[in-house]
Amino acid sequence: MFNLLLVRHAQSEWNALGRWQGQADPPLSLAGEAQARAAAAHSGAFDAIMSSTLTRAMHTAAIISSATGIAPVLSDQRWIERNVGEYQGLTHREISERFGNGFRKGIVPAGWEDDASLIARALEVMSEVHDLAHGSGDVLVVTHGGVIYAVERHLGSEVSRIPNLGGRWVHRDGSSWQLGERVELAPATIGPETS
């Protein structure tokens, strides 16, 4: 059986400010670095670690890799976050002020990457990783909330907010993907002073 653990990156500076990141590339916050160190202690054994090419994911993966000795981190652009178009860099309040209540009604801004595009690239890279692993093993993928939500919806699950360093197991035995459980590798409230 082949198992992927899709994990949302640690807290970034924009997460701490409540800003929508999309494909913007802010770094991890100090709290995020502490979260990643805590996650490394609870991540378990993996055959490989992969990452989105965005800094917040790559830095999270590098911290986990360094602490666990699982190296190198393999990055792929198809793991990056959804393009959120005109919402990028804005807080929820700023979005409401500029765009009204449209998002809550399912109206998305110009430049928004739709679910079909997002899931197509996610499934493509998932299948490639499965094939490279010859259909067995455990791989940790540090990615983004939007990617995890798209995979969950595609595989028939209701979507709820996932915290930084929260993740979802996805399994493949044969030709189809199945959702596993959600996990949290580090508490969301960990502070930068935590070792």
Backbone as JSON, one array per atom type, in Angstrom:
{
  "sequence": "MFNLLLVRHAQSEWNALGRWQGQADPPLSLAGEAQARAAAAHSGAFDAIMSSTLTRAMHTAAIISSATGIAPVLSDQRWIERNVGEYQGLTHREISERFGNGFRKGIVPAGWEDDASLIARALEVMSEVHDLAHGSGDVLVVTHGGVIYAVERHLGSEVSRIPNLGGRWVHRDGSSWQLGERVELAPATIGPETS",
  "N": [[0.85, -1.19, 0.0], [0.42, 2.28, -0.67], [1.08, 5.34, 0.91], [0.3, 8.68, 1.46], [0.98, 11.51, 3.39], [-0.5, 14.4, 3.49], [0.38, 17.51, 4.44], [-0.29, 20.64, 5.88], [1.75, 23.49, 5.69], [3.85, 25.04, 8.27], [3.11, 27.88, 10.44], [3.08, 30.94, 8.69], [4.42, 34.28, 8.26], [2.38, 35.81, 7.14], [0.15, 34.2, 7.73], [0.04, 34.65, 10.46], [-0.79, 37.27, 10.47], [-3.27, 37.07, 9.37], [-3.59, 37.2, 6.61], [-4.5, 36.43, 3.26], [-2.67, 34.17, 1.4], [-2.29, 32.63, -0.99], [-0.42, 32.23, -3.87], [1.6, 33.89, -3.13], [4.73, 34.53, -1.42], [5.48, 34.57, 1.47], [7.71, 34.25, 4.35], [8.2, 31.72, 6.96], [6.9, 32.38, 10.22], [8.4, 33.11, 13.46], [7.04, 31.57, 15.32], [6.05, 29.65, 13.58], [8.41, 28.33, 12.81], [9.02, 27.12, 15.25], [6.76, 25.47, 15.47], [7.26, 23.71, 13.32], [9.57, 22.41, 14.23], [8.48, 21.1, 16.45], [6.66, 19.46, 15.12], [8.38, 17.76, 13.75], [9.28, 16.12, 15.78], [7.08, 14.55, 16.18], [6.38, 13.34, 13.84], [6.84, 10.77, 12.87], [7.95, 7.84, 10.99], [9.1, 8.08, 7.67], [9.46, 7.34, 4.19], [10.22, 9.23, 2.41], [10.4, 12.82, 1.97], [8.46, 15.38, 0.63], [7.82, 18.58, -0.92], [5.99, 21.61, -1.54], [7.05, 24.27, -3.72], [7.0, 26.76, -2.59], [8.25, 29.09, -0.2], [7.36, 28.93, 2.54], [6.45, 26.31, 2.78], [8.69, 24.82, 1.92], [10.61, 25.55, 3.84], [9.42, 24.56, 6.17], [9.45, 21.8, 5.54], [12.21, 21.43, 5.33], [13.08, 21.83, 7.98], [11.83, 19.66, 9.26], [13.02, 17.58, 7.84], [15.74, 17.92, 8.53], [15.66, 17.38, 11.29], [14.74, 14.76, 11.36], [16.38, 13.31, 9.71], [15.61, 12.44, 7.25], [16.26, 12.72, 4.03], [17.09, 13.8, 0.67], [14.89, 16.73, 0.68], [12.34, 16.64, -1.63], [11.14, 18.78, -4.03], [8.24, 20.12, -5.69], [6.51, 22.03, -8.0], [3.81, 21.6, -8.46], [2.62, 21.11, -6.04], [2.03, 23.56, -4.95], [0.15, 26.29, -3.44], [-3.26, 27.21, -4.18], [-3.98, 29.66, -6.65], [-5.17, 32.64, -5.55], [-6.04, 34.89, -6.74], [-7.31, 38.18, -6.83], [-7.63, 38.3, -4.09], [-5.24, 37.84, -2.87], [-2.92, 38.64, -0.39], [-4.67, 40.1, 1.14], [-6.68, 40.68, 4.11], [-9.46, 39.01, 5.75], [-11.27, 40.99, 6.47], [-10.51, 43.13, 4.78], [-11.11, 41.93, 2.33], [-13.91, 41.71, 2.53], [-14.54, 44.44, 2.66], [-13.7, 45.36, 0.13], [-14.83, 43.61, -1.74], [-17.32, 42.85, -0.91], [-19.79, 40.5, 0.22], [-19.38, 38.38, -1.45], [-17.66, 36.07, -1.55], [-18.58, 34.33, 0.41], [-20.87, 33.56, -0.79], [-20.01, 31.98, -2.78], [-18.86, 33.28, -4.9], [-16.01, 34.03, -6.69], [-12.88, 35.88, -7.01], [-11.32, 37.63, -9.82], [-8.72, 35.83, -11.41], [-8.7, 33.66, -9.72], [-7.85, 30.31, -9.06], [-9.51, 27.55, -10.25], [-11.21, 24.65, -8.79], [-11.05, 22.41, -10.5], [-8.68, 22.73, -11.99], [-6.8, 22.83, -9.92], [-7.13, 20.31, -8.62], [-6.47, 18.65, -10.73], [-3.7, 19.07, -11.12], [-2.79, 18.27, -8.6], [-3.59, 15.54, -8.44], [-2.12, 14.55, -10.56], [0.61, 14.85, -9.71], [0.47, 13.3, -7.39], [-0.01, 10.74, -8.45], [2.33, 10.37, -9.94], [4.27, 10.31, -7.89], [3.41, 8.04, -6.53], [3.93, 6.1, -8.52], [6.73, 6.35, -8.8], [7.48, 5.4, -6.33], [6.92, 2.8, -6.62], [4.43, 1.92, -5.83], [4.35, 1.48, -3.07], [5.0, 2.34, 0.38], [5.63, 5.22, 2.51], [5.05, 8.63, 2.33], [5.76, 11.92, 3.24], [4.24, 14.95, 2.56], [4.71, 18.31, 2.38], [2.54, 20.79, 2.01], [-0.21, 22.85, 1.12], [-3.17, 24.4, 2.55], [-5.28, 24.8, 0.64], [-4.73, 22.89, -1.35], [-4.98, 20.5, 0.08], [-7.7, 20.67, 0.84], [-8.91, 20.56, -1.71], [-8.23, 17.97, -2.55], [-9.53, 16.49, -0.56], [-12.25, 17.2, -1.06], [-12.52, 16.21, -3.67], [-12.27, 13.5, -3.19], [-14.56, 12.98, -1.84], [-15.11, 14.03, 0.73], [-16.42, 16.1, 3.36], [-15.33, 19.42, 3.89], [-13.39, 20.99, 6.32], [-11.82, 23.58, 8.22], [-8.29, 23.38, 8.28], [-5.57, 23.26, 10.47], [-2.32, 24.94, 10.67], [0.26, 22.67, 10.1], [-1.52, 20.63, 10.33], [-2.85, 17.66, 8.89], [-3.76, 15.29, 6.27], [-4.17, 11.92, 5.71], [-3.75, 10.04, 2.75], [-4.47, 7.23, 0.89], [-3.39, 4.62, -1.32], [-4.2, 1.69, -2.81], [-3.92, -0.3, -5.26], [-5.82, 0.94, -7.94], [-7.14, 3.25, -7.09], [-7.53, 6.24, -5.1], [-7.9, 6.7, -1.6], [-9.32, 8.38, 1.16], [-7.75, 8.84, 4.28], [-7.35, 9.28, 7.81], [-7.52, 12.53, 9.44], [-4.82, 14.36, 10.85], [-2.86, 16.01, 13.41], [0.24, 17.42, 13.54], [1.53, 19.23, 15.14], [0.76, 21.45, 17.84], [-1.44, 24.2, 17.23], [-1.08, 26.5, 18.7], [1.52, 26.81, 19.54], [4.41, 28.5, 20.72], [7.13, 30.82, 19.75], [9.18, 30.49, 21.57], [9.29, 27.88, 22.28], [11.12, 24.89, 22.29]],
  "CA": [[0.0, 0.0, 0.0], [1.13, 3.55, -0.74], [0.45, 6.3, 1.8], [0.77, 10.06, 1.46], [0.46, 12.39, 4.42], [-0.51, 15.78, 2.98], [0.43, 18.36, 5.63], [-0.21, 22.08, 5.67], [2.98, 24.1, 6.21], [3.81, 25.75, 9.55], [2.6, 29.26, 10.36], [3.89, 31.94, 8.01], [4.2, 35.64, 8.75], [1.04, 36.25, 6.7], [-0.84, 33.48, 8.54], [-0.04, 35.34, 11.75], [-1.5, 38.53, 10.24], [-4.58, 36.79, 8.8], [-3.61, 37.58, 5.19], [-4.59, 35.36, 2.27], [-1.38, 34.06, 0.73], [-2.29, 32.1, -2.35], [0.9, 31.88, -4.36], [2.61, 34.81, -2.59], [5.77, 33.7, -0.83], [6.03, 35.04, 2.75], [8.44, 33.23, 5.1], [7.64, 31.26, 8.23], [7.07, 33.2, 11.42], [9.16, 32.41, 14.5], [6.15, 30.52, 15.85], [6.02, 28.6, 12.57], [9.63, 27.53, 12.93], [8.85, 26.28, 16.45], [5.78, 24.44, 15.12], [7.91, 22.71, 12.46], [10.44, 21.6, 15.09], [7.6, 20.22, 17.23], [6.1, 18.46, 14.2], [9.43, 16.78, 13.45], [9.33, 15.18, 16.9], [5.87, 13.72, 16.18], [6.0, 13.01, 12.46], [6.93, 9.34, 12.58], [8.92, 7.41, 9.98], [8.68, 8.21, 6.27], [10.47, 6.95, 3.2], [10.65, 10.44, 1.69], [9.68, 14.07, 2.25], [8.27, 16.25, -0.52], [7.36, 19.91, -0.56], [5.69, 22.68, -2.48], [8.21, 25.11, -3.96], [6.86, 28.03, -1.88], [9.19, 29.16, 0.93], [6.8, 28.49, 3.81], [6.41, 24.85, 2.76], [10.05, 24.29, 1.82], [11.28, 25.74, 5.13], [8.82, 23.57, 7.08], [9.97, 20.48, 5.17], [13.65, 21.39, 5.65], [13.21, 21.66, 9.43], [11.46, 18.28, 9.56], [14.07, 16.74, 7.24], [16.96, 18.03, 9.34], [15.45, 16.74, 12.59], [14.47, 13.32, 11.22], [17.39, 12.66, 8.88], [15.03, 11.98, 5.98], [16.72, 13.72, 3.07], [16.79, 15.23, 0.58], [13.5, 17.11, 0.44], [12.06, 16.75, -3.06], [10.11, 19.8, -4.22], [7.52, 20.11, -6.96], [5.63, 23.19, -8.09], [2.39, 21.21, -8.48], [2.11, 21.09, -4.66], [1.83, 24.92, -4.44], [-1.21, 26.72, -3.09], [-4.17, 27.74, -5.19], [-3.92, 31.09, -6.95], [-6.4, 33.25, -5.01], [-6.35, 36.08, -7.51], [-7.34, 39.5, -6.2], [-7.65, 38.18, -2.62], [-3.88, 37.65, -2.37], [-2.37, 39.69, 0.45], [-5.72, 40.79, 1.87], [-7.31, 40.03, 5.25], [-10.91, 38.79, 5.54], [-11.94, 42.29, 6.56], [-10.24, 43.85, 3.54], [-11.86, 41.27, 1.26], [-15.31, 42.13, 2.69], [-14.65, 45.86, 2.31], [-13.48, 45.58, -1.3], [-15.59, 42.71, -2.62], [-18.61, 42.51, -0.32], [-19.99, 39.16, 0.78], [-19.41, 37.44, -2.57], [-16.98, 34.8, -1.32], [-19.47, 33.45, 1.19], [-21.91, 33.09, -1.72], [-19.38, 31.17, -3.81], [-18.34, 34.11, -5.99], [-14.57, 34.16, -6.5], [-12.35, 37.02, -7.74], [-10.51, 37.43, -11.01], [-7.45, 35.18, -11.15], [-8.88, 32.51, -8.82], [-7.66, 29.0, -9.67], [-10.67, 26.71, -9.92], [-10.94, 23.33, -8.23], [-10.69, 21.44, -11.54], [-7.26, 22.92, -12.28], [-6.03, 22.48, -8.72], [-7.15, 18.86, -8.39], [-5.77, 18.0, -11.85], [-2.25, 19.05, -10.86], [-2.54, 17.48, -7.4], [-3.69, 14.12, -8.78], [-0.99, 14.22, -11.44], [1.83, 14.64, -8.93], [0.24, 12.16, -6.5], [0.17, 9.51, -9.23], [3.75, 10.24, -10.26], [4.98, 9.89, -6.68], [3.02, 6.64, -6.34], [4.65, 5.27, -9.49], [8.16, 6.38, -8.46], [7.65, 4.58, -5.13], [6.51, 1.44, -6.99], [3.17, 1.57, -5.19], [4.39, 1.17, -1.64], [5.78, 3.24, 1.2], [5.0, 6.36, 3.19], [5.67, 9.89, 1.93], [5.25, 13.15, 3.85], [4.21, 16.05, 1.61], [4.38, 19.6, 2.99], [1.81, 21.5, 0.97], [-1.02, 24.0, 1.53], [-4.55, 24.1, 2.86], [-6.12, 24.7, -0.56], [-4.47, 21.6, -2.01], [-5.58, 19.44, 0.91], [-9.16, 20.78, 0.71], [-9.32, 20.1, -3.04], [-8.13, 16.51, -2.55], [-10.62, 15.98, 0.28], [-13.54, 17.34, -1.78], [-12.49, 15.29, -4.81], [-12.45, 12.12, -2.7], [-15.88, 12.83, -1.24], [-15.21, 14.42, 2.14], [-16.74, 17.46, 3.75], [-14.1, 20.14, 4.19], [-13.37, 21.92, 7.44], [-10.52, 24.26, 8.32], [-7.16, 22.57, 8.74], [-4.58, 24.18, 11.04], [-0.93, 24.76, 10.27], [0.78, 21.36, 10.46], [-2.55, 19.61, 10.29], [-2.7, 16.91, 7.65], [-4.72, 14.26, 5.89], [-3.63, 10.73, 5.06], [-4.37, 9.58, 1.52], [-3.93, 5.89, 0.64], [-3.68, 4.0, -2.62], [-3.94, 0.27, -2.91], [-4.55, -0.56, -6.54], [-5.94, 2.06, -8.88], [-7.89, 4.41, -6.61], [-7.12, 6.92, -3.88], [-8.87, 6.7, -0.51], [-8.97, 9.27, 2.26], [-7.53, 8.33, 5.62], [-7.72, 10.21, 8.88], [-6.83, 13.79, 9.62], [-3.91, 14.36, 11.99], [-2.17, 17.26, 13.72], [1.61, 17.12, 13.92], [1.99, 20.19, 16.15], [-0.35, 22.31, 18.27], [-1.5, 25.48, 16.52], [-0.78, 27.61, 19.59], [2.9, 26.74, 20.01], [5.07, 29.81, 20.61], [8.49, 30.76, 19.25], [10.14, 30.14, 22.61], [9.28, 26.43, 22.45], [12.25, 24.27, 21.58]],
  "C": [[0.89, 1.24, 0.0], [0.36, 4.59, 0.07], [1.12, 7.66, 1.69], [0.17, 10.75, 2.67], [0.62, 13.81, 3.89], [-0.65, 16.7, 4.17], [0.5, 19.82, 5.22], [1.05, 22.6, 6.35], [2.76, 24.74, 7.58], [3.37, 27.2, 9.34], [3.59, 30.18, 9.65], [3.63, 33.31, 8.64], [2.82, 36.16, 8.34], [-0.07, 35.48, 7.41], [-1.05, 34.22, 9.84], [-0.82, 36.65, 11.64], [-2.91, 38.33, 9.68], [-4.7, 37.18, 7.34], [-3.69, 36.33, 4.31], [-3.3, 35.33, 1.47], [-1.48, 33.64, -0.72], [-0.88, 31.72, -2.74], [1.96, 32.94, -4.01], [3.58, 33.97, -1.75], [6.34, 34.26, 0.48], [6.72, 33.9, 3.51], [7.66, 32.74, 6.31], [7.84, 32.33, 9.29], [7.97, 32.44, 12.39], [8.33, 31.29, 15.12], [6.06, 29.35, 14.88], [7.25, 27.72, 12.61], [9.55, 26.6, 14.13], [7.85, 25.16, 16.19], [6.44, 23.32, 14.31], [8.84, 21.82, 13.27], [9.6, 20.62, 15.94], [7.02, 19.12, 16.35], [7.13, 17.37, 13.89], [9.5, 15.72, 14.53], [8.16, 14.2, 16.9], [5.51, 13.17, 14.8], [6.07, 11.53, 12.14], [7.94, 9.08, 11.48], [8.32, 7.53, 8.59], [9.82, 7.76, 5.37], [11.02, 8.16, 2.46], [9.83, 11.62, 2.19], [9.66, 14.89, 0.98], [7.73, 17.58, -0.05], [6.9, 20.68, -1.79], [6.96, 23.49, -2.66], [8.1, 26.47, -3.27], [7.67, 27.97, -0.57], [8.61, 28.59, 2.22], [6.7, 26.97, 3.9], [7.81, 24.26, 2.74], [10.8, 24.42, 3.15], [10.74, 24.75, 6.16], [9.4, 22.19, 6.81], [11.44, 20.35, 5.52], [13.89, 21.18, 7.14], [12.89, 20.22, 9.81], [12.54, 17.32, 9.04], [15.33, 16.73, 8.1], [16.82, 17.28, 10.66], [15.29, 15.23, 12.48], [15.54, 12.58, 10.44], [16.86, 12.11, 7.58], [15.35, 13.05, 4.94], [17.04, 13.03, 1.74], [15.29, 15.47, 0.5], [13.33, 17.29, -1.07], [10.92, 17.75, -3.25], [9.5, 19.69, -5.61], [6.51, 21.25, -6.95], [4.15, 22.81, -8.07], [1.79, 21.1, -7.08], [1.79, 22.49, -4.15], [0.36, 25.23, -4.2], [-1.97, 27.19, -4.32], [-3.85, 29.22, -5.43], [-5.24, 31.69, -6.48], [-6.72, 34.59, -5.66], [-6.28, 37.36, -6.7], [-7.41, 39.46, -4.68], [-6.24, 38.12, -2.03], [-3.4, 38.88, -1.6], [-3.39, 40.41, 1.31], [-6.18, 39.98, 3.08], [-8.78, 39.79, 4.93], [-11.66, 40.12, 5.57], [-11.74, 43.1, 5.28], [-10.99, 43.25, 2.36], [-13.32, 41.71, 1.33], [-15.5, 43.58, 2.28], [-14.56, 46.09, 0.8], [-14.44, 44.8, -2.2], [-16.97, 42.35, -2.08], [-18.62, 41.08, 0.18], [-19.93, 38.07, -0.28], [-18.78, 36.1, -2.28], [-17.86, 33.83, -0.56], [-20.6, 32.89, 0.32], [-21.32, 32.27, -2.87], [-18.86, 31.96, -5.0], [-16.85, 34.33, -5.72], [-14.04, 35.29, -7.38], [-11.62, 36.63, -9.02], [-9.18, 36.8, -10.61], [-7.52, 33.97, -10.25], [-8.68, 31.21, -9.59], [-8.8, 28.08, -9.26], [-10.25, 25.34, -9.43], [-10.48, 22.33, -9.28], [-9.2, 21.52, -11.86], [-6.39, 22.45, -11.12], [-5.99, 20.97, -8.52], [-6.43, 18.12, -9.51], [-4.27, 17.95, -11.57], [-1.92, 18.23, -9.62], [-2.58, 15.98, -7.71], [-2.55, 13.67, -9.67], [0.27, 13.94, -10.63], [1.66, 13.49, -7.94], [0.5, 10.84, -7.23], [1.63, 9.3, -9.6], [4.56, 9.76, -9.06], [4.67, 8.43, -6.37], [3.83, 5.72, -7.25], [6.15, 5.21, -9.18], [8.46, 5.51, -7.24], [7.25, 3.13, -5.37], [5.31, 0.97, -6.18], [3.23, 1.19, -3.74], [5.26, 2.19, -0.91], [4.95, 4.38, 1.76], [5.77, 7.63, 2.84], [4.96, 11.04, 2.62], [5.35, 14.25, 2.8], [3.81, 17.32, 2.35], [3.82, 20.48, 1.88], [0.99, 22.61, 1.62], [-2.47, 23.59, 1.74], [-5.42, 23.91, 1.63], [-5.95, 23.39, -1.3], [-5.14, 20.47, -1.23], [-7.1, 19.47, 0.79], [-9.64, 20.24, -0.63], [-9.27, 18.58, -3.11], [-9.27, 15.91, -1.72], [-11.96, 16.05, -0.45], [-13.61, 16.33, -2.93], [-12.76, 13.85, -4.37], [-13.69, 11.96, -1.82], [-16.03, 13.24, 0.21], [-15.7, 15.86, 2.27], [-15.44, 18.14, 4.15], [-14.32, 21.05, 5.38], [-11.96, 22.47, 7.55], [-9.46, 23.31, 8.87], [-6.09, 23.53, 9.28], [-3.2, 23.99, 10.4], [-0.42, 23.47, 10.9], [-0.3, 20.35, 10.8], [-2.42, 18.9, 8.95], [-3.79, 15.9, 7.43], [-3.97, 13.13, 5.2], [-4.44, 10.42, 3.81], [-3.68, 8.27, 1.15], [-4.28, 5.42, -0.76], [-3.23, 2.56, -2.59], [-4.65, -0.19, -4.18], [-4.66, 0.72, -7.34], [-6.64, 3.29, -8.32], [-7.33, 4.94, -5.3], [-8.25, 6.87, -2.86], [-8.38, 7.65, 0.58], [-8.77, 8.47, 3.54], [-7.91, 9.39, 6.63], [-6.97, 11.53, 8.77], [-5.97, 13.69, 10.88], [-3.39, 15.77, 12.23], [-0.79, 16.92, 14.23], [2.16, 18.06, 14.98], [0.8, 21.04, 16.57], [-0.28, 23.67, 17.59], [-1.04, 26.64, 17.38], [0.66, 27.63, 20.09], [3.59, 28.09, 19.77], [6.51, 29.69, 20.16], [9.52, 30.37, 20.29], [10.21, 28.64, 22.85], [10.42, 25.8, 21.67], [11.8, 23.12, 20.71]]
}
